[in-house]
Structures are given as C-alpha cells and as structure tokens.
Amino acid sequence: MRDRRTTSILNLLREDEPLKICAPMVRYSKLQFRHLVRKWGADIAFTPMITASSFIKSAKAREVDFSTDPNDRPLIVQFGASSPSDFVQAAEYVADVSDGIDINCGCPQKWAIAEKIGGYLLSHPEIIHDMILQMRNRIPDESFTKSIKIRVEDDITKTVDLCRQLESGGVSFITVHGRTIRQKSEPANWDAIKTIKQSVRIPVFGNGDIKVPGDVDRMVAATGVDGVMAANALLMNPALFAGHEITPLECVADWLDINEKDTTCPFRIFHHHLIWMLDKHMTKAERIGFSDYTTKEQVVEYVTSHFDLPRNTENPEEK
C-alpha cells in the first residue's frame, strides 16, 4: 500500500500505476470526505476551490475554507484567483501543510467568469503563466507541485497551445476536464484529452465521465493519462476507486466513524453525503423520508437501525 503521508506527488507520478484522484468539489471536498475517499482507494485529494482574494484578507475565511491534519496527504489546495499576487500570497498560507497548489482555470459558473477567475483564465494565458512563475519564485521547492485544472475549447489546437505554454512555464502537471465551459452533461471529449496528453511531456490527469470503476481503466486505455480524477461519482460512491459498483455499507460505517471523531463537518454536508451514498440501498419513499431529517441524531439513528453496518472496519487496501 502506498504511504500517502510520506510519498510526494512527484514520486507517485513516477510509479507505473495511474493515480486515482478526488476532484475539487465545491462544499463537498472537505477534510472528512478526503479521509473517507483516501481510505477507499484515492491516491490524491484536492480541496474545494478557494477564492484567493477572500482567503488572504480574512482569518475567518481561512478558518472556514481550509482545514487539514497530518493524515490528510498528499493534499493539493486549489485556488481561484484573478491576480498573481493574490494567488501566491494565498499559496504561501498553506504551503507548509500541503503538497501542491492548483489554479482553477475551468470553473464555468457565471459568477466565476465575472470575478475573472476559473474559466475566464483560459482566454488569458499570460495571467496563468505569471501565477506559475511567481509561485515558482516564492515557493521554489521542486517537490511541491504547481498545477492547473482546465477545460477544453472547441478548437483543441488552442487548448494544446495553452498547455504547451504552461509546460514551458514550469507547471508540474495539468488536469483536463473533457468539456468546454459551456457544456454541462454532454459526453466528455476523451479524444481531446488524448491529444493534449500526446502534445506535452509533463503528466496529464483526465477528468469527465468517470461513473463506475471500469471507467478508470477505460479512460487510461483511451487517453494514456497518468491519473484519473472523479467528482460526482465519488459522491455517490466514495469506494469507486476500490472497485465497488455501489457504496458498500462498510464505507457508510466509516463515514459515521469519521464524523463521530471529528464533529466539525456541517450537518447539511454530512447528511447530503449519506443521501448520495445510500441512494442504491433505499427505496424512493425511504430516500424522500431520509432527506427530510433535520438533525444529526435523527440521521445516525435511522442509518444504524435500518442497515446492518459493520463495526471496526479494516482499511480495504490492507485486506
């Protein structure tokens, strides 16, 4: 089993096996969930996107938006930023307790475009290049990764040109979501991911249309990527990377155990994770009733009384 607490991301990338990565998800890539997906096969986890301008101005924002502990590794902190100075200052706050910093260059939401972050940066590569350059100067440690997450453009040659520019600027790796910023549920363009992988020498991670365990191998075979990132599918099944088709009850028990030991996860998020994880274990009527609960005590009582949850579960990677 890989020792994620002592193995750098770059060392993991040197291994033959493609990496399995938990995506940055707004609200839901919190510390407790990162612990869960790591126990069930994820090699690397991202934080949710954090807005750099707010992060550097407010200690309260830093406390709310970012938390970690020594077992939360390897960890990549993702920032949405419109200026290199904000980005680098934010990165310096977390550099000592993380393994890499990522720039969100793909968020398609209108508010992000208006704030000149996320997908806005795809048409302003000079800003991204300056962010990477300044961070390399301020955090020169080569083992600390500096990366970007992008979406593809309709004209893939533009995306390839951008990736080559950023490669020459010193990014450690690139994560490619195979949709444009205008697409939502359309099929991800794995051919575009393959083209980008073949056009650069640095590692490339693929993202998009990972729904079941077999999709991980299918994406690797189709694109040649060095790692596969999953998002929504991990919400439905945090054990996807361990090869499970639906969330096993052992994983549900782990979620309860994690949140019994660390009670800082907001109830709404704690509850939503269970709604997704138990979706295939309940009837429609049961799902509706379960979603109406308003307290943690109600939720825990229902889950422990209606499901035969194992206790003292083993780490699935040690079996």
N, C-alpha and C positions, 0 to 999 in steps of 0.2 A: 504494500500500500504506500502511496506517495505521502511523504510527511510535508503537508502544505504549510506548516508553521515555520519550517526552516529552508524550504526549497524556493528559490527565487523564480519568478515568472519566466525569465530568460532560460533558466535551467530546465524548467518544464517544457519549454518550447523546443529544447534540443532533443527531447525524447521522441521516439518513433510514433507513439500513440497520439492521435489527435486529442486536443484538450476539449473538455466539456465545461461550458461557461454559462453562469447565470447572468442574464441580461440586467441592465439598469432599468428598473420599472418604477415609475412614479408611485410613491407611497408604499409599494409592496416589496422593495428590495432592502428592507430594514434588517438590522442586526440579527434578530431572532430567526427570520426566514433564511438568511445567509447561513446560519448554523445548521438549519434543517437540510438545505439542499447540499451542503458540503457532506453531511453525514450520509447522504444518499447519492453520492457519485459526482457532484460538481467539483471540478479542479480549481476553478477561479470564480469569484463572485464580484460583481460590481455594486456600488451603492446606487441609489436613485440619482438622477441628475440633480445637482445642487446649483442654485443660481449664485454665481461667484460674487456679484455686486452686493447682494444681501449678506452673504456669508462673511465677507471681510468687514462689514460695518457694524455687525451686531453679535455680541457674545451669546445672546439669547438665540439668535438664528443658528449659530454654530452648535449650540447645545441641542436644539430641536432637529436640525437637519443631519447631524452626523454623530454617530456613536459607534464604538468598536471595543474590542477586548483582545487579549493576546492570542486567542484561538481563532480569531476572525481573519485568517490568512490563507493563501495570498488574497489581498484585497486591492481592488482598483477603485479609486474615487473618481467619479465623473462630474465635471463641472460644465455648466452652460455659461458662456462668457461672451461679451461683445468687445472687450478690450484686453490686450495682452497684459497690462499692468494688473487689472483685477484678477485675471486668471492666475498669474504667477503668485500674487500675494495669497490667494486662496489656497493654491497648491502647497505653499510653504507651511500653512497651518497644519496640514495633515501628512506631510511627507514622512515624518518620523514614525507614524503609526499605520503606514500603508506601504504597498509595494509598487504602486504606479498611479499615474494620473491620466485621465482620458478627457478629451474635448468632445462634447456633444456637437456634432455637425450634421445632425439629421432630424432633430425634432420637428415634426411638420405642423405643430399646433400654431394657430394664428397669433396667439399672444407671444409665443417664442419668436416668430418671424418679426413681429412688431418691436420686440425688445432687441432685435438684431443678434439673436443667439440661435443655436440649433441649426435648422436647415438654411437659415439666412447665410450662414458662413460658406455654404457650398459655392455661392457665386462671388465670394470674396476670399480667395485662397491666400492672398497676401496677409490677411489678418491671422489666419491659422498658422501660416509659416512663421509669422512674428511671435505668436504664442509659443510655438515649439522652440524657436531659437532662444527666446528669453528664459524659458524654463530650463533648457539645457545649460544655459549660462549660470542660472541661480541654483539649480539642483544638478550638478554635474555627474553625480553617481550614475554610472552606466548600467548598474543592475536595477536601478529604479526606472521603470518603463514610462515612456511618454507616448501616448497613443491617441488615435482619433476613431470615432464611430461615425460613419457616413451612410447616406442613401445614394442609390444610383440615379443618374439622369437619363432622360430619354435617349440622348446621344451618348452612348457609352464611351466614345472617344474622349469626351470632356471629363468623365469620371476617371478614366485611365490617366489622362494628363495631370489631373489633380493629384492622384495617388503617387505618380512619379515625382511630382514636385515635392510632395511631403516626404517621400522616401529620401530624396536628396537633402531635405531639411533636417533629417535625423529622427523621424518617428520610429518607434520600436516595432510597432505593428499597426495594422488597420483592421477594423471590423466593418464589414459591408452588409448592410441590410438591403436585400434584393428588391426593394420597391422604391419608387420615386416619392418625393414629399407630397405628391398629390394623390397617391394611391393608398387605399386602406386595406380592403380584404382581397384584392386581386392576387393571383398567384405570384409568389416571389420569383424573380428572374435569376435562377441559378446559373444560367449561361453567362450573365453579366458578371456574377461573382467569379466564375471560372476565368473569364477574360482578364479580370483585374489580378487574380492570383498568378496568371501566366505572364503578366506585364511588369511585375515588381519582384524584387529579391527578398524583401522583408516578409515576415509571416503575415498571413491574412486569415481572419476569422469570418465565418459565414453566419448570417442571421436571416431567418424568414422561412416559414412553413415547416418548422420542426414541431410536429404534433404527437408523434408516437416514437418509441425507442428506435425502431428501424429507420426512421428518417435521419438519424445521426449518421449512420453508415452510408445511407443513400446520398446525403449531401457531400460527404467526404469523397465518395466514389465519383460523383458527378462534377465536382469542382476542384478537388485537390487541396482544399483548405487545411490549415494547420489546427483549426479548432472550430467547434460548432457552438453557437450561442442560442439559447432558448429563452423565451419570455413567457407568453400566456400559457403555453403547455406546462410549464413548471408550476404555475399557479394551480392548475387543475390536478397536476400530478408531480409533486416535488421529488418523487422517486423515479422519474423518467430516465435519468442518466444511469440509474442502477438496473435498467432493463424492465421495469414494471409497466404494464399496459394501463393500469389504473392505480390510484393511490392505495398502497397496502395499509391495513389497519395498524401495523407496526409504525408506519410513518405518522399516522394520526396521533398515536400514543406519544411519539417523540415530540410532536408539536405541543401537546399538552404539557409534557415534562419540561420542555424548554421554557414555556411561559409560566410554569409554576415556579421555576427558579429565577426567572427574570420577568418581573411583572410590569416592565416599562412599555411593553407593546400596547398601543391604544386599543380599547375594546373593539372598535369598529374594524380595525385591520385584523386583529386576532380572529374575530368572528367571520369576516369575509374569507380568510384563508380556509377555514373549516367548511364554509359553504361550498367552496370550489372543490376541496379535497374529498368531500363526502358526496359529491354530486352523483357519482355512479353507484353509491351504496344506498341511496334513498329513493323512494317513490316521489312523484311530483307533489303529491299532497304533503308528504313529510318534508320535502325541501321548502315548501311555502311556509309551513309551520315553524321550521327551524330558523328561517330567515327573519321571522318576526321577533325573536328573542332580543331582549334589551340589556341583559346583564351577563357578565362572565359566569356567574354562578349558575344561571339557567342553562347556558351553553354547555358547560362542563358536566352538569348533572345529566343533561339529555344524552350527550355523547357517551359518557361512561355507563349509563344504564341501558342504552339501546344497542351498543356494539360490544362485542367480546374483545376488548382491547388487551393486547399482551402487555406485560409489565417487565421492567428491567431488560429492554430490548438490546440486542447486540448491535454493534456497528455493522451494517450489511456488507461493508468491504472486508470485514475480518472473518466472515463466515467461510 
